[in-house]
């Protein structure tokens, strides 16, 4: 607790890398309370900067621990586990009761998209006293949290618990309504004092190979969504199949772990860059949870470095049977999952609201306001594909700008 300079809460970009928590969590303060056994006070400090510690405590890559000065000479403080322990203690001991704003602003705000950014915007503005309605195109609210993160990392009961709490606090959720419909967009624009677009970055990056008519090729988010709620019957299960995953990010790991749980026959992960790019300073090759699981199940790390797909082979019925890599290696494959990232947000939503679009929605530097004054944007739709913790930070910052637009000032941080 005497680290001197708490880099864990710095939240800055340094030499292209994230240093410390993007939410600027008051980590030394709530760690001190945890050390004293005062979890109730630790909760008050944690909620000062983080709307959803139960999400980040499970899926955040823990930039705080990477920046912890204790890690220079030993193990970092277990900030990630402490954060999760605090919020779960709070829920289990009835400390997370509904909080209501003492005043109503008389302003109403529509938030389009119920992922982490949209929920953060809604939570902030609701506690500020604005009337908030969250629009979600799918059947259940939660967005990426509900459909795009595997259950073993983020149980859906945790997402539902937060949605239920926000509902009790006054946030309205409307599901099954796609704001890409121009009629819906026009109604939202006319009926609400402000609209915030938080629709994510859903457009997958092209695979770069000819896969037309080939059965057994899918994009990563479709594969993960199928496992979560069985709502994508067009995406085949990995059970009994030789699975190849293209990519090495968090989503690729989620696909690998999901394939293992579905009972795949074999698992290979193709990584375009050389192994040297991933080595730790001591020369070791770090593994995430999915690679550890794959090695435990199949006996080896699933990654093949400096490899990419050149062509696909199919049987007479068009079913995928093998993948040929750039160096001519032929790998048996019954399911190819492309976890190659995203190229931007949906064009149809932006067209419906009339906002300017590049790869993401255009705004002034440092602002969340679009070309239409009372329409704002946040999250992946604003900054591009990123992490849950960045989405929450974006949502909080956007909420402050929306509040200032509505009231002429803001006390949100």
N, C-alpha and C positions, 0 to 999 in steps of 0.2 A: 504493500500500500504506500510505499515511499519511493515511487519510481522517479520522482522529480519532474520530468516532462512526460505527460501522458499522451504519447503519440497515438495510442489506441483510439482516441476520439478526434484526431486531427481532421480526417475526412477531406484530404486534398489529393490532387493528382501530382505525382512526382516522377519525372522521367518516363511518362507514359503509363505508370502503374498507380493503382489506388493505394493511398497510404492512410490507414485508419478508417473509422466508420463514416460512411457518407451521411448518416443521420446525426452525426456529432453526439452520439449517446454519451451521457454523463457517467461513463464506465467506472472511474475510480470512486465516485460517490456511491453508486449502488453496490459495488463490490465491497466497500467498507461496511455498508449496512448488512450485507450477506454475512460478512465475517463476524459481525456482532449478533447475528441471528435475528435481525430486525427486518424481516421480509416485507412487512407492510410499508415501512418507510422506503425500502429499496424500490418498491412498486411505484411510489410517487415520483421518484427520480427517473425511473425507466420510462414512464408514460409521458414525461415532459417532452421527449424527443421522438418517441417511437409509438405509433398508433397500434401496431400489430406485432408485439414481441413474440407471440406464439407462432408467427410465420417465419420471421427472420431467425428466431431461435432454432428453427429446424432446417431452413434451406439456404441461409446466407453463407457464403464462403468464408466468413469470419475474417474480414480485413483487419479487425481489431486485434486479433491474436497474431496475425502476421506482422503487425506494427509494434507489438508488445516488447518493451525493452528487456524483459526477463528472457525472451527468446534468444537474445544475443549470447547468453552463457548457459542456457538450459532450456527448460520447457516454458512456453508462454503461459500466462494466467488463463484458466479455462473460462474465458469471458462468454463464449457461445453457450456453454452448458449453464453458466450462472444465469444468463438472461432467460433461458427457457425455464429454469427452476423457479425463478421469481414469478413469471406470469402464470405458470401452472399451479404454483402455490396459491396465487391470488384467485384463480378460478375455483380451485377445490375448497378454499376457505371463504368463499362468498364475498371476496373483496371487489370483484368485478361486477358491481351492480350498475344499472343504468344511470347515466349522468345527463342532466338536462340543463339547457341554457336558461338562466333566469329571465331573459328577455327575448322577445321575437322581433326580428328586424323588419318583418313584413315583405321580405324579398324571397323569391323562389328560384331555385337553381336546378337544372337538369344535368346529370352526369351520365354520359353515354359510355357504357363499358363498366364492368364490375370487377375488373382485375385489381391488383394491389394499388395501382395509381388511382383508379376511379374510387376505390373504397377509401383511400386516404383523403382524397378531395372531399368526398361526402362526409366522412367523419369529422374533419376539421370544420367545414362550413356548418354542419348541423350543430356542433357544440358552440359555434359562434352565434347561433340564433336564426340562421336562414332555414327555409323550408327546402329540403333536398329530396329529389326523386332520382333514383338510379335506374337507367334503362339497360337491359341486357337482352341480346338477341337469342341466347340459348334458353333452355328450359329452366336452368338453375343459375342463381347468381354465384359469382366467385371468379369468373373468367379463367385466367391462367391458373389460379390457385385451385380451382375445382377441376378443370379439364386438362391442364398441361403439366401438372407435377404429379408423379406417381404416389400412390397411397403410402408406400413404405417410407417416403420422405415427408409427406404431409397428409395425414389422414383426413378424409373429407369431413369427418365429424368435427374436426378443429375449425374448418372453414364454416361449416353450418353454425357452430356455436357463436362465432363472431358475427355472422349475418343476423342471427336471432337477437343478439345483444344490440346491434345497430338498429334493428327494426323496433325493439322495445324503446330505444332512445328517440325514435321519431323519423328515421330515414325510411322512405318508401322505395320498394323494389318492384319494378315492372319487368317481367320476363317474357320471352317469346316475341319481342318487338324489335325489328331490325331497323335501325336509324338510317340505313342505306336507302330505304324507301323515301323518295323525295317528298311524298305527302307527310310522312312521319317527321322528317327533318324540318319541313316548313312549319308544322304545328309546334314543334319544340321551340323553334326560333321565335315564333310569335307569342307563345304562351309563357315563356320563362324569361326572367330578367337577365339570366346568364346561362350559357350552355358550355359544358366542359367535355371535350372529346378525349376519351381515354380508351381507344379501341385497339391498342397494341400494334405490333408489327407482324401481321399475319401472312404476308405474302412471302412464300418460301423462295429461297434462291434457286435458280434453275440447276438441274442436276448436271447438265453439260454433256449428256450422252443420249443417244436415241433409245427411249424406252417406250415409245408409242406402241400400244397393243400388247405389251408384255405384262402378264399377270404375275404378281409377286414383287412389285416395286411400289414403294410408298414413301411419303415424307414423314419425318420424325413425329411431328405433333399429331398427325393422324394415328400413328401407331400407339403413342402414349394415351391419347384420348380413348381409343378403343379399350384399352386395359382398364381405365378408370371407371367408365360408366357403360361400357359395351354399347356405345351409340354409333359406332362406325363399322357396321357389318361388312362393308366393302373392303375393309383392311383385314387381311388374313391374320390368323394367330401364328405365333412362332412355334407352336407345339410340333415337335418332331421334325423341324426344318433346320437346314444349315443356314444360319443367319449371318449376313454381312452388314455392318454399319459403316457408313461413310461419315467421318467427322470425329472430333475429339473433345468437344465442349461438354457443358453440363447436360444438354439435351441428349447428346450421343450416349453419355453414361446412363441417363435415365432409360433410354431405349435398350441398352445392353442389359441393365438390371431387370427391366420388364420382360425381355426375351427369355432370360434365365428362369424367371418365375412362371412363364408360360410353358416351359419345358422344351426349349430349343435343343436340337441335336448337337450343334456346334455353334461357336460364336467367333467372328473375326471382326476387328475394328480397323479400318483402313485410315491411316493418317498421312496426309500429303507431305508434311514437313519432316525433316530428318530427326532421329532420336535425340541428337545433340541439343536441339532446341528445347527439350523438355527436361534435361538433366538438372538435378539439384546441385548446389555449389560443391557438395562432397562427392559428386559423380554418380550418385544413385538416381534411379528412375522412379519418381513418385507415382503412387497409384491412388485413384479415388475409390470410392466404395464399390463401384461396379466392376472395376478391374480386379479388385481383391476377391470379389465373389466369383468372377469368371475363372480366376486362377485356382480357387478352391474347388470349383465344380469340374473344370476341364483340365487342370494341371499346368496351365501356362497363361501368361499375360496375353490377352486377346489382340493387342495392338501390333499391326504391321506398319512400320514407318517408311517414309519415302515411297508411298504407294498410292495409286489412284486408279479408278476404273477406266478401261479403254473401251471394251465392248461387252455386250450381254449375250448369252447363249440360251436358247429356249428349246422346248420340245415341239412337236407338230401342233399341239393345241395352244401354243403361245405361253406356256408356263415357264417361268424362269428356272433354269437348271444350273447355270454356272456364270461366274464373272471372270473376265480376263483383264488382268491389270496391265499397266503401261509397260512393264518389263516382260510381259508375255506369260506370267504365271496364271494358271487356270485354277480357280477356287470353286468348289461346289457351292451352290447357293439356291435356296428355295424362297428366300425372303431378303430383299435388299431394302434397307432403310436409309434414307438420305437425311442426315442430320447436319446439313451444310449451312445452316443459318437462315436468315431472312433478309429479303431485299427491300423491305419497306412496309408501309401500312396500306390498307385497302383504298383503292382509288374511288370506289363507289360511295363510301361514306363522305369523303372530302368533296366529291362532286355534288352530293345531295345538299350539303351545307354551304357550298360555294366558297370554301376556303382554298387558299393556294397550297399547292403540293409540289414538293420535289421528291426526294426519297421519303422524307417525313413531312409533316405539316410545317409550312413556313411561318416563322415568328421572328421578331426582332431579337438580336442577341441578348440573352439574359432575361427574356420575357416569355410569357406563355400565351399572350394575346395574339390571335390570328389576324388576318387581314380584315375580318369583320369584327368590330369593336367588342361586342358582347359574347363572342365565341372564343373560347380558350382551349388549350390542349395540353396534355401532360403524359408522362410515362413513355413507353416505347414509341408511341405515335409521334412524340415530340423529339426524343433524343435518339431513337433507333433501338434496336434489340439490346437489351441489357438485363440486369438482375432485379430480383424482387426488392432488395434494399434500395436500389437506385430509383425504382418506381415509386416507392413510398416517399422517398425524399422529394421526388418531382411533384408528387401529389400534394405534399405539405406546402411546398413553395408556390405551386399554382394556386392553392386555396387562399394563400395570403394575398396574391395579386387579384384574384376574383373578389375577395372581401374588400380590398381597397377600391376596386372599380365600383362596387355596389354602394359602399358607405362613405367613400372619400378618405378613409383612413383604415388602418387595420391594427389589431393587437395580436394577430397570429404570428408565430415565428416559423 
